[in-house]
Amino acid sequence: MPSYDKILKEALKGIRPTKEQRRKFESLAKKTLSLTKKVAKRYKAKAMLAGSITRDTWLPGKNEFDVFVLFPEKLTQKQLETTGLQVGKIVIAKLKGEYETAYAEHPYVSGRVDDVSVDVVPCYEISFTDKLKSAVDRTPFHVRYIEKKLPLGLSDEVRLLKKFLDSNGMYGADTKVTGYSGYVCELLIISYRSFLNVLKAAVNLGAGEIIDIEKFYGKQDYQNLVNMFKGQALILIDPTDKTRNAAAAVSAFNLFKFKKYAQMFLENPTPKLILGKEMQPITEKELIELQMKRRTELVIVKFIPPKVVPDILWPQLRRFADRLQSILEETKYEFKVLSKDVFTDESFIATVLLEMEVSKLPAVQKKIGPSIFDLKDAENFVNKYKEQAMGIYPEDNFWVAEVNREFLTARDKIVDSLSKPLDILKAKGIPNHIAERIANGFEVFSETDRIMRVVERNKDFGVFVRKYFEKERLV
């Protein structure tokens, strides 16, 4: 049986905040909370800290906390938004920070004070979660539950779990990662009491697994829960709201990846699996060798990303990739996408990577027509193709026409489909914000040297390409 204590102690040295980091961070949080309370009082509102700082589970380098401003229920949604933004702007300005208005279910103030991200978020002060007016109203319930149920002695266990997931690309419930939120990490530690116990439990997780900390449901209810949360890979009943799956964001990929990496650590514990290692961008030699080995072609669609919040950008980018695949695989074109992925730095570059199983087609295309005995349809088919066809003849009692193919490469088809006015792009099913950018320009390329020029300008893109080819063996 491997000895884990030394490994975990070594890992903790790198993820516990130093005294100076703790002093600076906690001092700013205390000052911000005090200031927000004073400003909020003018509007008969209250304030509370939210996030990992409340139970000392934050990681160095993740310098961020939220202050929630709790307004009376009698306020209208418009009043809540307007007043909430006023409070947030006053607070960040008094802290001599910079701020902007960000948007989730409703607007809030996202600030930057020195190197710390401070969000001031308005919500309603409600007594029960069944009175929710928006998802953010639930956060105070989460804060109070974690403060009650998570002993400070388990803070380092949460840190280990967060860092383990973060280092291996699974930390975060946002649409980019589709992984495990900080709240889910805290709930898992509350449920299993240690980092190692969470890993041992993870090894045995199956699709649709149910974790019910507060025992809201009996075993006889589990099938109903699976139906209620259909398609959600992991079901972790929110202890503050038994109708909600706290782990709804976890994708099937990240469920099975967690299982695999948990098994890897338990069998061969090493600090690197917790602390992570820096991945290098793919090299030109590696890219050439991989494509030769796989006998596939990469097609890259590149454009400037729209200026929208990440939780809108990433789903639209994925829907765009899906739409490109469906355009290429329409029966009449016969191109075939082996796999695909998307990347954006959310500022300067957005790409869809299409790995083509079939990217080039012959100049001639065979079209099968109606039976020779369906006289009317047969006549229409013959009349349609007799001038343009290279050959037209009956085969097994069906008319066949050999015609010139319109698009010989996947690139040509993509360029043609995207080189349209904005209204047509939207009509084709290209997501709105993506369509607006595409209408203003895009690139489509496959050449290795052009791919590598993008890698040279953006290392994260190079790491993305490497990760695409180094897919996980999750079973």
ZAMARGU-4260 file (C-alpha; in steps of 0.2 Angstrom, whole numbers, plus 5000, padded with zeros to 4 digits):
<rodrens>
0) 5000/5000/5000 | 5008/5017/4995 | 5012/5029/5009 | 5003/5046/5005 | 5007/5057/5020
5) 5024/5063/5013 | 5017/5066/4996 | 5003/5076/5003 | 5013/5086/5014 | 5025/5090/5000
10) 5011/5096/4989 | 5003/5106/5003 | 5019/5116/5004 | 5016/5123/4987 | 4997/5127/4989
15) 4996/5134/5006 | 4996/5153/5006 | 5011/5161/5014 | 5008/5172/5030 | 5011/5187/5019
20) 4999/5181/5005 | 4986/5177/5019 | 4988/5194/5027 | 4986/5204/5011 | 4971/5194/5005
25) 4962/5193/5021 | 4965/5211/5025 | 4958/5217/5008 | 4943/5205/5010 | 4939/5212/5028
30) 4941/5230/5022 | 4930/5227/5007 | 4916/5218/5017 | 4916/5233/5030 | 4915/5246/5016
35) 4901/5236/5007 | 4891/5235/5023 | 4892/5254/5025 | 4887/5258/5007 | 4873/5244/5007
40) 4866/5251/5023 | 4860/5266/5014 | 4849/5255/5003 | 4843/5245/5018 | 4854/5230/5011
45) 4866/5219/5020 | 4883/5212/5014 | 4892/5195/5016 | 4908/5187/5009 | 4906/5173/4997
50) 4918/5160/4990 | 4933/5150/4996 | 4939/5164/5008 | 4925/5161/5020 | 4932/5144/5025
55) 4950/5147/5020 | 4950/5135/5005 | 4958/5147/4993 | 4973/5144/4983 | 4988/5155/4980
60) 4987/5163/4963 | 4967/5162/4963 | 4966/5179/4971 | 4948/5182/4970 | 4933/5184/4981
65) 4915/5189/4980 | 4905/5201/4991 | 4886/5198/4990 | 4874/5212/4993 | 4857/5206/5000
70) 4843/5217/4995 | 4825/5216/5002 | 4813/5205/4992 | 4801/5220/4989 | 4813/5228/4976
75) 4809/5225/4958 | 4822/5217/4947 | 4827/5233/4939 | 4829/5242/4956 | 4840/5227/4962
80) 4851/5229/4946 | 4852/5248/4946 | 4856/5249/4965 | 4867/5234/4965 | 4878/5242/4952
85) 4879/5258/4961 | 4885/5249/4977 | 4898/5240/4968 | 4905/5255/4959 | 4906/5265/4975
90) 4915/5251/4984 | 4928/5247/4970 | 4931/5266/4968 | 4934/5269/4986 | 4946/5254/4986
95) 4955/5263/4972 | 4952/5249/4960 | 4946/5247/4942 | 4929/5240/4938 | 4918/5235/4924
100) 4900/5229/4922 | 4899/5210/4920 | 4884/5200/4916 | 4877/5183/4923 | 4858/5181/4926
105) 4859/5200/4930 | 4873/5213/4929 | 4886/5215/4943 | 4902/5224/4946 | 4918/5215/4942
110) 4933/5224/4950 | 4951/5223/4951 | 4960/5230/4966 | 4979/5228/4964 | 4981/5209/4959
115) 4965/5204/4967 | 4948/5201/4958 | 4934/5207/4968 | 4916/5205/4962 | 4901/5214/4970
120) 4886/5204/4966 | 4868/5210/4971 | 4855/5197/4976 | 4839/5195/4985 | 4838/5191/5004
125) 4826/5176/5004 | 4822/5164/5018 | 4820/5148/5008 | 4828/5142/4992 | 4810/5139/4985
130) 4809/5158/4984 | 4823/5160/4972 | 4822/5174/4959 | 4839/5170/4951 | 4853/5158/4953
135) 4864/5170/4963 | 4851/5171/4977 | 4856/5153/4981 | 4874/5158/4985 | 4871/5165/5003
140) 4864/5148/5007 | 4879/5139/5001 | 4890/5151/5011 | 4881/5147/5027 | 4880/5128/5024
145) 4899/5127/5021 | 4903/5138/5036 | 4892/5126/5047 | 4898/5109/5039 | 4916/5111/5034
150) 4928/5112/5049 | 4943/5123/5046 | 4953/5108/5050 | 4948/5101/5033 | 4953/5117/5023
155) 4969/5109/5017 | 4959/5094/5011 | 4949/5105/5000 | 4965/5114/4994 | 4972/5097/4988
160) 4957/5092/4979 | 4955/5109/4970 | 4973/5109/4965 | 4972/5091/4959 | 4958/5095/4948
165) 4965/5112/4942 | 4982/5105/4938 | 4973/5092/4927 | 4961/5103/4918 | 4945/5098/4928
170) 4942/5113/4940 | 4929/5125/4936 | 4910/5124/4932 | 4911/5137/4919 | 4907/5133/4901
175) 4925/5132/4896 | 4930/5118/4908 | 4913/5110/4912 | 4921/5103/4928 | 4920/5103/4947
180) 4916/5120/4955 | 4924/5126/4971 | 4907/5122/4980 | 4907/5105/4973 | 4925/5102/4980
185) 4919/5108/4997 | 4904/5097/4997 | 4914/5081/4992 | 4926/5084/5006 | 4911/5087/5018
190) 4904/5070/5012 | 4920/5060/5012 | 4931/5069/5025 | 4948/5069/5016 | 4956/5071/4999
195) 4961/5053/4998 | 4944/5047/5002 | 4937/5058/4988 | 4949/5050/4976 | 4944/5032/4982
200) 4926/5036/4980 | 4929/5044/4963 | 4937/5028/4956 | 4920/5019/4959 | 4909/5033/4952
205) 4898/5028/4937 | 4888/5038/4925 | 4873/5045/4934 | 4880/5042/4951 | 4870/5050/4965
210) 4878/5058/4980 | 4865/5064/4993 | 4875/5071/5008 | 4859/5076/5018 | 4850/5060/5014
215) 4835/5069/5006 | 4831/5054/4996 | 4830/5035/4999 | 4836/5022/4987 | 4819/5020/4980
220) 4819/5038/4974 | 4836/5036/4964 | 4828/5031/4947 | 4817/5046/4948 | 4832/5057/4952
225) 4841/5050/4937 | 4826/5054/4926 | 4825/5072/4934 | 4843/5075/4930 | 4843/5066/4914
230) 4860/5067/4904 | 4869/5074/4919 | 4885/5063/4922 | 4886/5066/4941 | 4872/5070/4952
235) 4877/5079/4969 | 4861/5084/4977 | 4863/5102/4983 | 4861/5102/5002 | 4853/5119/5002
240) 4840/5114/4988 | 4836/5096/4985 | 4829/5100/4968 | 4846/5105/4961 | 4861/5095/4955
245) 4876/5105/4962 | 4887/5095/4949 | 4876/5098/4934 | 4891/5106/4925 | 4902/5091/4926
250) 4904/5083/4908 | 4905/5065/4905 | 4923/5067/4899 | 4928/5075/4916 | 4918/5062/4926
255) 4929/5048/4918 | 4944/5059/4918 | 4943/5061/4937 | 4940/5042/4939 | 4956/5039/4929
260) 4967/5052/4937 | 4961/5047/4955 | 4966/5029/4951 | 4983/5035/4944 | 4987/5044/4960
265) 4981/5030/4972 | 4992/5018/4963 | 5007/5029/4961 | 5006/5045/4972 | 5017/5059/4966
270) 5016/5078/4969 | 5016/5081/4951 | 4999/5074/4949 | 4993/5087/4962 | 5004/5102/4957
275) 5004/5099/4939 | 5017/5101/4926 | 5019/5114/4912 | 5014/5108/4895 | 5023/5114/4880
280) 5016/5119/4863 | 5016/5106/4850 | 5032/5107/4838 | 5031/5107/4819 | 5040/5090/4819
285) 5027/5083/4831 | 5013/5090/4821 | 5019/5083/4804 | 5022/5066/4812 | 5005/5065/4820
290) 4996/5069/4804 | 5006/5056/4794 | 5003/5043/4807 | 4984/5046/4807 | 4983/5050/4789
295) 4971/5064/4792 | 4971/5083/4788 | 4968/5097/4800 | 4957/5111/4795 | 4958/5127/4805
300) 4944/5140/4805 | 4951/5156/4813 | 4943/5173/4818 | 4943/5186/4831 | 4932/5181/4845
305) 4916/5192/4849 | 4917/5203/4865 | 4905/5193/4876 | 4907/5185/4892 | 4916/5168/4892
310) 4900/5158/4897 | 4892/5164/4881 | 4907/5163/4870 | 4912/5145/4874 | 4895/5137/4871
315) 4893/5147/4855 | 4910/5142/4849 | 4905/5124/4852 | 4889/5126/4843 | 4898/5134/4828
320) 4910/5119/4827 | 4895/5107/4827 | 4887/5117/4813 | 4903/5117/4803 | 4903/5098/4805
325) 4885/5096/4799 | 4888/5107/4784 | 4903/5097/4779 | 4894/5080/4781 | 4878/5084/4772
330) 4875/5069/4761 | 4878/5078/4744 | 4896/5084/4750 | 4902/5068/4758 | 4916/5075/4768
335) 4919/5067/4785 | 4925/5075/4801 | 4934/5063/4812 | 4934/5074/4828 | 4934/5092/4832
340) 4938/5105/4846 | 4938/5123/4849 | 4950/5136/4857 | 4950/5154/4861 | 4960/5166/4872
345) 4944/5176/4873 | 4953/5192/4867 | 4962/5190/4850 | 4960/5173/4843 | 4946/5160/4841
350) 4948/5144/4832 | 4938/5128/4827 | 4950/5113/4824 | 4942/5100/4812 | 4952/5084/4810
355) 4946/5077/4793 | 4944/5059/4790 | 4939/5063/4772 | 4944/5081/4767 | 4947/5078/4748
360) 4935/5071/4735 | 4936/5066/4717 | 4930/5078/4703 | 4916/5066/4698 | 4901/5063/4709
365) 4889/5049/4706 | 4870/5053/4709 | 4858/5040/4710 | 4841/5044/4703 | 4824/5036/4702
370) 4819/5019/4695 | 4817/5018/4676 | 4799/5013/4679 | 4795/5029/4688 | 4792/5037/4672
375) 4788/5055/4677 | 4802/5056/4690 | 4814/5047/4678 | 4810/5060/4665 | 4813/5075/4677
380) 4830/5067/4683 | 4836/5064/4665 | 4831/5082/4660 | 4840/5089/4675 | 4856/5081/4672
385) 4857/5077/4653 | 4866/5093/4649 | 4879/5094/4663 | 4882/5076/4666 | 4898/5067/4660
390) 4888/5051/4659 | 4870/5047/4662 | 4864/5029/4661 | 4853/5016/4670 | 4861/5004/4683
395) 4851/4990/4691 | 4835/4998/4685 | 4839/5016/4692 | 4845/5031/4683 | 4863/5036/4687
400) 4871/5053/4683 | 4890/5057/4684 | 4892/5075/4687 | 4906/5087/4691 | 4907/5089/4710
405) 4905/5107/4716 | 4918/5106/4731 | 4933/5096/4730 | 4940/5100/4747 | 4933/5103/4764
410) 4941/5120/4765 | 4933/5125/4749 | 4916/5121/4756 | 4919/5130/4772 | 4925/5145/4764
415) 4910/5145/4752 | 4897/5143/4767 | 4905/5156/4778 | 4908/5169/4764 | 4890/5175/4765
420) 4881/5191/4772 | 4877/5191/4791 | 4858/5187/4789 | 4862/5171/4778 | 4875/5166/4791
425) 4862/5167/4805 | 4850/5158/4794 | 4862/5144/4791 | 4862/5141/4810 | 4879/5150/4814
430) 4877/5157/4832 | 4873/5176/4832 | 4889/5183/4840 | 4900/5171/4830 | 4891/5175/4814
435) 4894/5194/4817 | 4913/5191/4818 | 4913/5179/4804 | 4904/5191/4793 | 4919/5203/4796
440) 4932/5191/4791 | 4939/5174/4794 | 4953/5162/4789 | 4953/5144/4784 | 4969/5134/4782
445) 4977/5117/4784 | 4995/5120/4780 | 5007/5115/4794 | 5018/5131/4792 | 5002/5142/4794
450) 4997/5132/4809 | 5014/5134/4817 | 5014/5153/4814 | 4998/5154/4825 | 5007/5143/4838
455) 5022/5155/4838 | 5011/5169/4841 | 5000/5161/4854 | 5008/5147/4865 | 4991/5143/4872
460) 4985/5138/4855 | 5000/5127/4853 | 4996/5118/4870 | 4978/5116/4864 | 4984/5107/4848
465) 4995/5096/4858 | 4981/5092/4870 | 4970/5088/4856 | 4981/5074/4849 | 4986/5068/4867
470) 4968/5062/4871 | 4966/5053/4887 | 4964/5035/4888 | 4950/5035/4901 | 4946/5016/4902
</rodrens>
